[in-house]
Amino acid sequence: MAYVITEPCIGVKDKACVDVCPVDCIHANEEDPQLYIDPQVCIDCGACVAVCPVEAIYAEPDVPEKWQEYIGINARYFQEQQDALKRSA
């Protein structure tokens, strides 16, 4: 299980969550609309939840129904990054 960043992060991208993450699993490029959590790296510690100023971070099973699509959005973001690295290698 991992944590997921949802819609309230869009346009905010407050990086307090990045600073407290012990495994560096939260990323985004400057042009990305939000931050993303890598589900393969997240250790389910929850440190990011308390510091999020817009309450955008949820444990995967607790993601509200209206934001369920963000589970896939976070995972796809990192899969696309890996695919791009493979193509450029």
Backbone hydrogen bonds in HBPLUS format (Angstrom, degrees):
<---DONOR---> <-ACCEPTOR-->    atom                        ^
c    i                          cat <-CA-CA->   ^        H-A-AA   ^      H-
h    n   atom  resd res      DA  || num        DHA   H-A  angle D-A-AA Bond
n    s   type  num  typ     dist DA aas  dist angle  dist       angle   num
A0060-GLU N   A0002-ALA O   2.84 MM  58  5.74 151.2  1.93 161.8 164.1     1
A0004-VAL N   A0058-TYR O   2.78 MM  54  5.42 152.7  1.85 154.4 163.5     2
A0058-TYR N   A0004-VAL O   3.01 MM  54  5.42 157.2  2.06 148.9 155.0     3
A0006-THR N   A0056-ALA O   2.77 MM  50  5.04 154.9  1.83 140.6 149.4     4
A0009-CYS N   A0006-THR O   3.10 MM   3  6.20 170.0  2.11 138.7 141.2     5
A0010-ILE N   A0007-GLU O   2.90 MM   3  5.54 153.7  1.97 125.0 132.2     6
A0012-VAL N   A0009-CYS O   2.85 MM   3  5.20 159.2  1.90 130.2 136.2     7
A0013-LYS N   A0009-CYS O   3.18 MM   4  5.59 155.1  2.24 144.3 151.3     8
A0011-GLY N   A0033-PRO O   2.95 MM  22  5.72 161.7  1.98 164.0 165.9     9
A0018-VAL N   A0015-LYS O   3.08 MM   3  5.11 124.0  2.40  96.8 110.8    10
A0019-ASP N   A0015-LYS O   3.22 MM   4  6.59 155.7  2.29 150.8 156.2    11
A0020-VAL N   A0016-ALA O   3.31 MM   4  6.64 142.1  2.46 144.4 153.1    12
A0021-CYS N   A0017-CYS O   3.20 MM   4  6.20 127.9  2.49 141.8 153.3    13
A0038-ASP N   A0025-CYS O   2.85 MM  13  5.26 163.7  1.88 152.7 158.0    14
A0027-HIS N   A0036-TYR O   2.92 MM   9  5.46 152.9  1.99 153.6 159.9    15
A0036-TYR N   A0027-HIS O   2.90 MM   9  5.46 148.7  2.00 148.4 158.5    16
A0032-ASP N   A0029-ASN O   3.02 MM   3  5.29 152.1  2.10 110.3 119.0    17
A0041-VAL N   A0038-ASP O   3.14 MM   3  5.50 148.5  2.24 109.7 118.3    18
A0042-CYS N   A0038-ASP O   2.99 MM   4  6.05 158.0  2.04 163.0 169.7    19
A0049-VAL N   A0046-GLY O   3.14 MM   3  5.50 141.0  2.29 110.4 120.2    20
A0052-CYS N   A0049-VAL O   3.35 MM   3  5.60 155.8  2.41 107.0 113.7    21
A0055-GLU N   A0052-CYS O   3.47 MM   3  5.39 171.7  2.48 105.1 107.0    22
A0062-ASP N   A0059-ALA O   2.74 MM   3  5.27 146.3  1.85 123.0 134.3    23
A0063-VAL N   A0060-GLU O   3.39 MM   3  5.53 172.8  2.39 110.0 112.0    24
A0067-TRP N   A0064-PRO O   2.85 MM   3  5.49 157.9  1.90 121.8 129.2    25
A0068-GLN N   A0065-GLU O   3.25 MM   3  5.18 171.8  2.26 112.0 111.1    26
A0070-TYR N   A0067-TRP O   2.98 MM   3  5.70 159.8  2.03 121.6 127.5    27
A0071-ILE N   A0068-GLN O   3.09 MM   3  5.82 163.4  2.11 122.0 126.4    28
A0073-ILE N   A0069-GLU O   3.05 MM   4  6.33 153.6  2.12 142.8 151.2    29
A0074-ASN N   A0070-TYR O   2.99 MM   4  5.92 167.0  2.01 141.0 143.1    30
A0075-ALA N   A0071-ILE O   3.33 MM   4  6.51 167.0  2.35 142.3 145.9    31
A0076-ARG N   A0072-GLY O   2.78 MM   4  5.87 167.3  1.79 156.0 159.9    32
A0077-TYR N   A0073-ILE O   3.05 MM   4  6.12 153.1  2.13 144.8 151.5    33
A0079-GLN N   A0075-ALA O   3.07 MM   4  6.34 152.7  2.15 148.0 156.5    34
A0080-GLU N   A0076-ARG O   2.81 MM   4  5.94 163.6  1.84 158.0 160.9    35
A0081-GLN N   A0077-TYR O   3.11 MM   4  6.37 147.3  2.22 138.7 147.7    36
A0082-GLN N   A0078-PHE O   3.02 MM   4  6.24 159.2  2.07 145.3 150.1    37
A0083-ASP N   A0079-GLN O   2.88 MM   4  6.12 159.4  1.92 150.0 156.2    38
A0084-ALA N   A0080-GLU O   2.96 MM   4  6.10 155.5  2.02 144.1 150.2    39
A0085-LEU N   A0081-GLN O   3.08 MM   4  6.37 152.3  2.16 144.5 151.7    40
A0086-LYS N   A0082-GLN O   3.02 MM   4  6.30 155.5  2.08 150.3 156.7    41
A0087-ARG N   A0083-ASP O   3.01 MM   4  6.29 154.0  2.08 148.2 155.0    42
A0088-SER N   A0084-ALA O   3.10 MM   4  6.29 147.2  2.22 143.5 151.7    43
A0089-ALA N   A0086-LYS O   3.34 MM   3  5.24 147.6  2.45  95.0 104.1    44
